Amino acid sequence: MNHTTFIVTRFNNKTGTVSWRVSGNLHGIRIRKNFRSREEAGAERAALELRALQSARGLRASPTFLTDDQLREAEAAFRTLADRPRSLTAYLDYALAHYREAEREVPLAAAVDEYVVSKQTDVERTLPSIRQFRSIKNELDLLTRHFPKASVAQLSPPQLVAFLERAGRL
């Protein structure tokens, strides 16, 4: 019933002029349009066949203010959430309510210095031994030399794992 092949035929008007007719069915609706030139009729035929093809594959044209990149990102987000119990809006609302940017980027060297000072007070209470404290301090010195310009927030778990598993590459 949904015949989607369109044909272009020559048509003689009552006035004696020649027109070109595009005819066919789209979604069960009869289409019949006349054009002055064969090129115009061919372009309409192509547009109608494209609409039929898009409809058959579940695609549709929708006007939007989004750019092409934004559309691709939105489609990717919906694919990511396909098997999730909530909507994209629910997850977005949650992220906006709970996500907080770091107030300041702490350089790794400053964080290490602060940690060493806190451990120094623990050593005075004999919580770690002096030997353990030196070992910790040496490892942290290596870490700051390995990532000299990094902030704490920039270090990812894979980077830290690679650093910690560096056996024999000192």
C-alpha positions as semicolon CSV with decimal commas, in nm:
position;residue;x (nm);y (nm);z (nm)
1;M;0,000;0,000;0,000
2;N;0,287;0,240;0,078
3;H;0,429;0,242;-0,272
4;T;0,724;0,482;-0,264
5;T;0,845;0,478;-0,624
6;F;0,788;0,808;-0,797
7;I;0,782;0,854;-1,171
8;V;0,833;1,160;-1,388
9;T;0,617;1,175;-1,700
10;R;0,561;1,427;-1,974
11;F;0,221;1,592;-1,949
12;N;0,038;1,815;-2,201
13;N;-0,169;2,090;-2,039
14;K;-0,504;2,208;-2,181
15;T;-0,326;2,526;-2,290
16;G;-0,094;2,321;-2,508
17;T;0,218;2,372;-2,296
18;V;0,429;2,080;-2,187
19;S;0,470;2,007;-1,816
20;W;0,646;1,737;-1,626
21;R;0,446;1,545;-1,365
22;V;0,581;1,366;-1,059
23;S;0,341;1,102;-0,933
24;G;0,342;0,826;-0,676
25;N;0,234;0,747;-0,321
26;L;0,401;0,852;0,001
27;H;0,273;0,690;0,321
28;G;-0,051;0,599;0,146
29;I;-0,106;0,956;0,022
30;R;-0,123;1,012;-0,351
31;I;0,131;1,263;-0,477
32;R;0,085;1,437;-0,813
33;K;0,272;1,760;-0,888
34;N;0,337;1,941;-1,214
35;F;0,659;2,129;-1,301
36;R;0,769;2,347;-1,591
37;S;1,096;2,167;-1,651
38;R;1,214;1,808;-1,631
39;E;1,499;1,914;-1,395
40;E;1,254;2,059;-1,141
41;A;1,045;1,742;-1,160
42;G;1,358;1,527;-1,113
43;A;1,462;1,727;-0,808
44;E;1,115;1,685;-0,654
45;R;1,122;1,312;-0,729
46;A;1,460;1,281;-0,554
47;A;1,331;1,477;-0,253
48;L;1,021;1,258;-0,226
49;E;1,223;0,938;-0,254
50;L;1,460;1,065;0,015
51;R;1,164;1,137;0,247
52;A;1,030;0,788;0,183
53;L;1,370;0,630;0,254
54;Q;1,419;0,831;0,573
55;S;1,073;0,734;0,692
56;A;1,137;0,367;0,621
57;R;1,455;0,379;0,833
58;G;1,298;0,573;1,119
59;L;1,466;0,904;1,035
60;R;1,284;1,233;1,019
61;A;1,368;1,593;0,959
62;S;1,321;1,818;1,260
63;P;1,402;2,186;1,274
64;T;1,643;2,264;1,557
65;F;1,870;2,538;1,686
66;L;2,145;2,286;1,763
67;T;2,461;2,275;1,557
68;D;2,566;1,952;1,387
69;D;2,822;1,884;1,662
70;Q;2,559;1,943;1,930
71;L;2,318;1,706;1,755
72;R;2,583;1,434;1,739
73;E;2,663;1,486;2,107
74;A;2,294;1,467;2,202
75;E;2,248;1,149;1,998
76;A;2,555;0,997;2,165
77;A;2,415;1,089;2,507
78;F;2,085;0,920;2,428
79;R;2,265;0,608;2,301
80;T;2,472;0,601;2,623
81;L;2,155;0,619;2,833
82;A;1,958;0,370;2,622
83;D;1,947;0,099;2,891
84;R;1,933;0,329;3,189
85;P;1,621;0,371;3,402
86;R;1,612;0,752;3,396
87;S;1,594;1,017;3,129
88;L;1,878;1,237;3,006
89;T;1,718;1,532;3,182
90;A;1,713;1,346;3,517
91;Y;2,085;1,270;3,490
92;L;2,162;1,624;3,381
93;D;1,965;1,771;3,672
94;Y;2,153;1,544;3,913
95;A;2,491;1,645;3,770
96;L;2,405;2,014;3,786
97;A;2,289;1,982;4,147
98;H;2,586;1,779;4,274
99;Y;2,890;1,849;4,059
100;R;3,128;2,108;4,193
101;E;3,435;2,243;4,017
102;A;3,752;2,236;4,221
103;E;3,779;2,567;4,403
104;R;4,142;2,588;4,314
105;E;4,396;2,377;4,133
106;V;4,647;2,255;4,388
107;P;4,994;2,198;4,240
108;L;5,121;1,850;4,311
109;A;5,437;1,983;4,478
110;A;5,230;2,194;4,721
111;A;5,003;1,899;4,804
112;V;5,305;1,677;4,864
113;D;5,464;1,940;5,093
114;E;5,141;1,967;5,292
115;Y;5,117;1,589;5,322
116;V;5,480;1,558;5,435
117;V;5,422;1,819;5,707
118;S;5,117;1,626;5,833
119;K;5,318;1,301;5,833
120;Q;5,601;1,478;6,020
121;T;5,364;1,537;6,311
122;D;5,263;1,170;6,297
123;V;5,631;1,068;6,317
124;E;5,665;1,277;6,631
125;R;5,383;1,066;6,777
126;T;5,565;0,753;6,652
127;L;5,275;0,644;6,429
128;P;5,494;0,560;6,129
129;S;5,858;0,488;6,195
130;I;6,126;0,728;6,078
131;R;6,229;0,470;5,820
132;Q;5,872;0,449;5,685
133;F;5,848;0,826;5,679
134;R;6,171;0,853;5,475
135;S;6,041;0,593;5,233
136;I;5,715;0,784;5,190
137;K;5,901;1,110;5,142
138;N;6,133;0,955;4,881
139;E;5,840;0,814;4,684
140;L;5,663;1,149;4,691
141;D;5,980;1,324;4,576
142;L;5,995;1,084;4,280
143;L;5,628;1,154;4,208
144;T;5,681;1,531;4,200
145;R;5,986;1,489;3,974
146;H;5,789;1,261;3,741
147;F;5,497;1,510;3,718
148;P;5,677;1,845;3,771
149;K;5,403;2,079;3,646
150;A;5,092;1,874;3,728
151;S;4,817;1,969;3,965
152;V;4,650;1,709;4,182
153;A;4,329;1,731;3,977
154;Q;4,515;1,662;3,652
155;L;4,649;1,325;3,764
156;S;4,433;1,035;3,650
157;P;4,424;0,687;3,801
158;P;4,590;0,531;3,492
159;Q;4,878;0,781;3,519
160;L;4,928;0,704;3,886
161;V;4,910;0,328;3,828
162;A;5,171;0,355;3,552
163;F;5,394;0,554;3,788
164;L;5,350;0,307;4,075
165;E;5,416;0,005;3,850
166;R;5,741;0,149;3,718
167;A;5,952;-0,129;3,875
168;G;6,315;-0,106;3,767
169;R;6,268;0,213;3,560
170;L;6,397;0,466;3,810
